[in-house]
């Protein structure tokens, strides 16, 4: 027998064997980890199932009625209409409360209108889960539903109060009232007057209303819409862009905000409706279409020293309140709604109860 000397393994083979052993160990650890995860999930499922079964047993035990030394099962039938029963509140919803009647398997609904004789905004104001109440069985539209009432039962004594909703009754006539001159039913018309000329009918009849073919303003209203909103005002014929560079300087208390240029359009709408407002007013006291700043072309007549007359055309700013709820103010005085009020330089504007003040100035104010 020939003996062979064992040759040392190459480094590459050693690395392959190390990698193989590492992969085997990794697969083994992964399988062990997966097995532990499966066992943990199974244990959690078993725990949840046992907890639910225990809860169901406790719930069923609480729903049984104890009579003497024995225990009776809950009845599957429905209680009689008009009967009064004791029960427990098992659910509270926005529309009412669910009540489990003692001795019955089926629970009923007490609508929010049947909780109290007054108006109830929230069910939690009257009952909560676990409360013991006395309810009355009401007629139901379907046989499988149970309607209950809480306000028709005295909660202290269990007495049936009945439906205490006020019923309208006709006023009784006074027995001493003289009804000899009264007529009943339809009476024939007296078409002939005392002289036979039909004076009674002619005197009582009213002239027929003639057809009115005047304009209703619907077409003008449709043409005065912007972004689906009907404007409360329409520009006058003398509307024109100003020649001066007017600006509104905004002050909130002692803080000065960014000024707004108001010389690029003929009119600027102020209000809370951002779809149409050129200058938004976010204060709650302001209306959706509060006021409008309108520039109009006016004529100024001047007489010279030599007696000659000269007419000058000037574009002036005007403010009109659009019938707002809390009004518009110029220099602290509230202006009349739906009327144009001429504005002068350095006038202070305020709208509603807002603390912001708008000062009207132009580019030549520093001069």
C-alpha positions, 0 to 999 in steps of 0.5 A: 500500500502506497502512502500519499502525503496529504497536500495542503489545500489552496487558499481559494478552496479554504475560502469556498469552504468558509463561504459554504459553512457561513451560508449553511449557518445563515440558512439555519439561523433564518429557518430558526428565526422563521420558526420562532416568528411562526410560533409567536404569531400562533401564540398571539392568535391563540391568546386573542382567541382565548381572550375573545372567548372569555369576553363572550362568556362574561358578556353572555353571563351578564346578560342572563337573568337570575331567578331564584337559584336557577338561571334563565336564558335570554328570550329571543322574542320581542317585548310587547308594544307599550310595555316598560322595561329596565335595560342597560345602555350598550352603545352611544351614537350620534343618532341615539343610544342602543339599550339592552333590555333585561331578559331579552336577547335583542337590543333596541334603539332609542332615537335622539328625539326620544331621549328627553322631552327637550331638544337634545344636541348630543346623545352624551348629554343624556346617557352614556355607556353602562347607564341603567335606564327605563324604556318604553317599547314603541311601534316599529315599521319592521318586525325585526327592529325594536324602537324604544323611548326614554322620555315617555317613562319616569326614570325614578318610578318607571311610570308610563308618561305617554306621548306628551307631545302637544296636540293642536285643538280647535278653539271652542266657540262661545255658546253665547255667540250669536251665529244667526247672521252667519252663512255656511257653505258657498253662497250665490253671487248677487249679480244684480244691484238694487236697480237691476244694473249689476251695481254690487258686482261692479262695485266689488270687482277689481280691474284686471292687472295688465301685462307688464312688458318692462325690462326685468334686469336679468340680462344686465345681471347676467352681463355683470357677472365676474367668475360666476359672482354677480357684482352689486354695482356697475361702473358709470359712464364717466369711469376713467383711469386716473392720471395721478399715481394714487396709493393706499397706505395701510396701517394696522395700529402702529405697524405700516403694511405694504402700500397698494397702488390704485391707479392701474384700473378705473375701479377697485372692489373691496370685500371678503369675496376673493373671486371678485375683490381687487382689495381683499378684506379678511375681517369677519365684520366686512361684507363679501362686497363691501365697498368700491373705489371708483375713479370718475372723470369730472369737469372743473369750471374756473374763471380767470382774472380777465373774466374768461371761463375755462373748463378743466377735466379731472379724474377724481376718486370716489368711494361708495358703500355697497350696502354693507352690514357694518358700514364704511367710514371716511375720516371716522364718519360713516358714509351713506350707502349706495352713494358716491362720496368724493375722496380727497388726498390724505383721507383715512378709510376704514371698513366695518370693525376692522382696525386697519386704516387705509390712507389715500395718497398720490405720488405728489403728496411729498411735495 
